[in-house]
Amino acid sequence: MRTLHKFNGGVHPPEHKSESSSLPIAAAPLPRRLIVPLRQHIGNPATPIVKVGDHVLKGQMIAAADGFISAAVHAPTSGTVSAMEIHAVPHPSSLPDLCITIEADGEDRWTERQPIDYSTTDPDTVRALLRDAGIVGLGGAVFPTWVKLNPGQQKIKTLVLNGAECEPWITSDDLLMRERAAEIVEGIKIMAHLMQPEEVLIGIEDNKPEAIEAMQAACQGTGFAVVAVPVLYPSGGEKQLIKLLTGKEVPSGQRPINIGVLCSNTGTAYTVHRAVN
């Protein structure tokens, strides 16, 4: 059994998990109109590469990454670009932002997709694919994943996958781990291939027994360790989870990479799998 290391502080707010954790993942109905913000990540907003009147397919890039800290944006369904204008967006600032509006054709047709063999592909090519696929951190930071998985000369000793999901009400990671554990693990394999860590630790709060069981089964034979951590907010915070699992503290003003650790969300690993495989 792995030794856990306490962090200072922590609270036990009401969990409110049962309101949604008993429901399976469901596909949302297709709306008639979709308004797609170009700023869906930390860094520069994506640059439009389509124009009004263009017909687009689901998954087609409609805005390219602009600079190093950026990620591409894609059409959520097939249809016609009807506008490219400033629009209200869900952001704490309450400021509007540039968006692309797509009138759905109802066919939901995909653009052509082709998997790659990441094990025989140059790592920088895999990272470029993740950039062009618009993969960002889904734990809340929305930092472009292709940048995070590019540590340069820094050696990563420990790759941490955050499945703690300590916030009240939220159960999306829990359900994803329960229903799609195998796909998450495939994404972790890709991340581990790019980073070459000495160990991979998957931290999950112990109020998610079904997710823990599913992830343990999916990790059989991989060497990845699924670690149950106590329910204590904010155990899902990056620095807190790293302390819990490794005993290491990220110095003030520095990042986990400075102590040889990289932390990513389980939902991000799932999207990495979807993009590559």
C-alpha positions in Angstrom: 0.0 0.0 0.0 1.4 3.4 -0.9 2.2 5.9 1.8 0.2 9.1 1.6 1.5 12.5 2.8 -0.9 15.1 4.3 -1.0 18.6 3.1 -1.8 21.6 5.4 -5.5 22.6 5.8 -8.4 21.2 4.0 -12.2 21.2 4.6 -15.2 18.9 4.2 -17.9 20.8 2.3 -21.2 18.9 1.5 -20.4 16.7 -1.5 -23.6 16.8 -3.4 -22.4 14.1 -5.7 -25.4 11.8 -5.7 -27.5 14.3 -7.6 -25.7 13.3 -10.9 -23.4 10.4 -10.1 -26.2 7.9 -10.6 -26.9 9.0 -14.2 -24.9 7.6 -17.1 -23.0 9.8 -19.6 -25.5 11.0 -22.3 -25.1 12.7 -25.6 -26.6 16.2 -25.7 -29.2 16.8 -28.4 -28.0 18.6 -31.5 -29.0 22.3 -31.5 -29.9 24.3 -34.6 -27.3 26.9 -34.0 -23.9 26.7 -32.4 -21.8 29.7 -31.2 -18.2 28.7 -30.9 -15.8 31.0 -28.9 -12.2 31.2 -30.2 -10.8 31.7 -26.7 -11.3 28.3 -25.2 -7.9 27.9 -23.5 -5.2 29.8 -21.7 -3.0 31.9 -24.1 -3.7 33.4 -27.5 -7.2 32.8 -28.9 -7.3 30.7 -32.1 -7.2 32.5 -35.4 -10.2 31.9 -37.8 -9.4 29.9 -41.0 -13.0 29.8 -42.4 -15.2 32.6 -43.6 -19.0 33.3 -43.6 -20.8 31.0 -46.0 -18.3 28.1 -45.7 -19.7 24.6 -45.2 -17.9 22.8 -42.4 -17.8 19.2 -41.1 -17.8 18.0 -37.5 -14.3 18.0 -36.2 -13.0 20.3 -39.0 -10.5 22.9 -37.8 -12.2 26.3 -38.0 -9.5 28.3 -36.1 -5.8 27.5 -35.9 -3.5 27.9 -32.9 -1.9 31.3 -32.7 1.6 31.2 -31.2 3.1 28.8 -28.7 0.5 29.0 -25.9 -2.6 28.4 -28.0 -4.8 25.6 -29.3 -7.0 25.0 -32.4 -10.8 25.2 -32.3 -13.1 22.9 -34.3 -16.6 22.7 -35.6 -18.8 20.8 -33.1 -21.1 19.5 -36.0 -21.6 19.9 -39.7 -23.2 23.0 -41.1 -22.7 26.5 -42.5 -20.7 29.3 -41.0 -23.3 32.1 -40.7 -21.4 34.7 -38.6 -18.0 35.7 -37.2 -18.6 38.4 -34.6 -18.2 39.5 -31.0 -20.7 37.6 -28.9 -21.4 37.0 -25.2 -19.4 34.1 -23.8 -19.4 32.3 -20.4 -16.4 34.0 -18.8 -15.9 35.4 -15.3 -15.0 38.8 -16.8 -18.5 39.1 -18.4 -16.7 40.5 -21.5 -17.8 39.4 -25.0 -15.4 37.7 -27.3 -14.9 36.7 -31.0 -17.0 33.7 -31.9 -17.9 31.7 -35.0 -21.6 30.8 -35.5 -22.5 27.6 -37.3 -26.0 26.8 -38.5 -26.3 23.0 -38.1 -27.4 21.0 -41.1 -28.7 18.2 -38.9 -26.4 15.5 -40.5 -23.6 15.7 -37.9 -21.1 14.5 -40.5 -17.5 14.0 -39.5 -14.4 15.3 -41.3 -12.0 12.5 -42.4 -10.1 11.1 -39.4 -6.9 9.0 -39.4 -5.2 7.5 -36.4 -1.5 7.5 -36.0 0.9 5.0 -34.4 2.4 7.2 -31.7 5.0 4.5 -30.8 6.7 4.9 -34.1 6.0 8.6 -34.7 8.4 11.4 -33.8 7.2 12.9 -30.4 7.1 16.4 -31.8 4.8 15.2 -34.5 2.5 13.8 -31.9 2.5 17.0 -29.9 1.7 19.0 -33.1 -1.3 16.7 -33.6 -2.5 17.4 -30.1 -2.1 21.2 -30.8 -4.0 21.0 -34.0 -6.7 18.8 -32.3 -7.2 21.5 -29.7 -6.4 19.3 -26.7 -6.2 21.4 -23.5 -6.2 20.6 -19.8 -9.7 19.6 -18.7 -9.1 19.8 -14.9 -10.0 23.5 -15.1 -6.8 25.2 -16.2 -7.4 24.7 -20.0 -3.6 24.9 -20.6 -2.6 23.6 -24.1 -1.7 20.0 -23.6 0.9 19.9 -26.4 2.9 22.5 -24.5 2.6 20.7 -21.1 3.8 17.5 -22.7 7.0 19.2 -24.0 9.3 19.5 -20.9 12.4 20.1 -23.0 15.5 19.0 -21.1 13.6 18.6 -17.8 13.4 15.0 -16.7 9.9 13.9 -15.5 10.1 11.4 -12.7 6.4 11.1 -11.9 3.4 11.5 -14.1 0.3 12.2 -11.9 -3.2 11.7 -13.3 -5.7 13.7 -11.4 -9.0 11.9 -10.9 -9.6 13.3 -7.4 -12.5 15.5 -8.4 -12.9 17.0 -5.0 -15.3 19.8 -5.8 -18.9 19.6 -4.6 -21.5 18.8 -7.3 -19.0 17.8 -10.0 -19.1 14.1 -11.2 -17.9 14.2 -14.8 -14.5 12.6 -14.1 -16.1 10.0 -11.9 -18.5 8.9 -14.6 -15.8 9.0 -17.3 -13.5 6.8 -15.2 -16.4 4.4 -14.5 -17.6 4.1 -18.1 -14.4 4.7 -20.2 -11.5 3.6 -18.0 -9.8 1.7 -20.9 -9.8 4.7 -23.1 -8.4 6.9 -20.3 -5.6 4.4 -19.8 -4.8 4.4 -23.6 -4.4 8.2 -23.3 -2.1 7.8 -20.3 0.0 5.4 -22.3 0.5 8.1 -25.0 1.4 10.7 -22.4 3.8 8.3 -20.7 5.4 7.5 -24.1 6.0 11.2 -24.7 7.3 12.0 -21.2 9.1 8.7 -20.2 8.4 9.0 -16.5 9.7 6.6 -13.9 6.3 6.1 -12.4 2.6 6.9 -13.2 0.3 7.6 -10.3 -3.5 8.0 -10.7 -5.1 9.7 -7.7 -8.8 9.2 -7.0 -10.7 10.3 -3.9 -12.0 7.3 -2.0 -15.6 8.3 -2.3 -15.5 7.0 -5.9 -15.2 3.2 -5.4 -16.6 2.3 -8.8 -14.2 4.6 -10.6 -11.3 3.2 -8.5 -12.3 -0.4 -9.4 -12.7 0.4 -13.1 -9.4 2.2 -13.3 -7.5 -0.6 -11.4 -8.9 -3.2 -13.9 -7.9 -1.0 -16.9 -4.4 -0.5 -15.5 -3.7 -4.3 -15.2 -0.3 -5.0 -16.8 0.6 -1.3 -17.3 2.6 -0.6 -14.2 0.4 2.4 -13.5 -0.7 2.7 -9.9 -4.2 3.7 -8.9 -4.1 5.4 -5.5 -7.2 6.1 -3.4 -6.8 9.4 -1.5 -8.9 10.7 1.4 -11.9 12.9 0.8 -10.6 16.4 1.7 -11.1 19.6 -0.3 -8.8 20.6 -2.1 -7.1 17.3 -2.6 -7.8 17.7 -6.3 -5.7 20.8 -6.5 -2.5 20.1 -8.4 0.0 20.9 -5.7 -2.1 19.2 -3.0 -2.4 16.0 -4.9 1.3 15.9 -5.7 2.0 16.4 -2.0 -0.4 13.6 -1.1 1.0 11.1 -3.6 4.7 11.9 -3.6 5.5 13.9 -0.4 7.0 16.6 -2.6 6.0 20.2 -2.3 6.0 22.5 -5.3 8.0 25.7 -4.3 6.1 28.9 -4.3 6.2 30.6 -7.7 7.4 27.4 -9.4 5.6 24.6 -11.3 5.5 20.8 -10.7 7.9 20.3 -13.7 10.6 22.1 -11.5 10.5 19.1 -9.1 10.3 16.4 -11.8 6.5 16.0 -11.7 3.8 16.5 -14.3 0.1 16.5 -13.4 -2.7 16.1 -15.8 -6.4 15.4 -15.6 -8.0 12.0 -16.4 -10.4 13.7 -18.8 -7.4 15.2 -20.6 -5.9 11.7 -21.0 -9.2 10.5 -22.5 -9.1 13.3 -25.1 -5.5 12.6 -25.9 -6.5 9.0 -26.7 -9.4 10.3 -28.9 -7.1 12.6 -30.8 -4.3 10.1 -31.5 -6.2 6.8 -31.8 
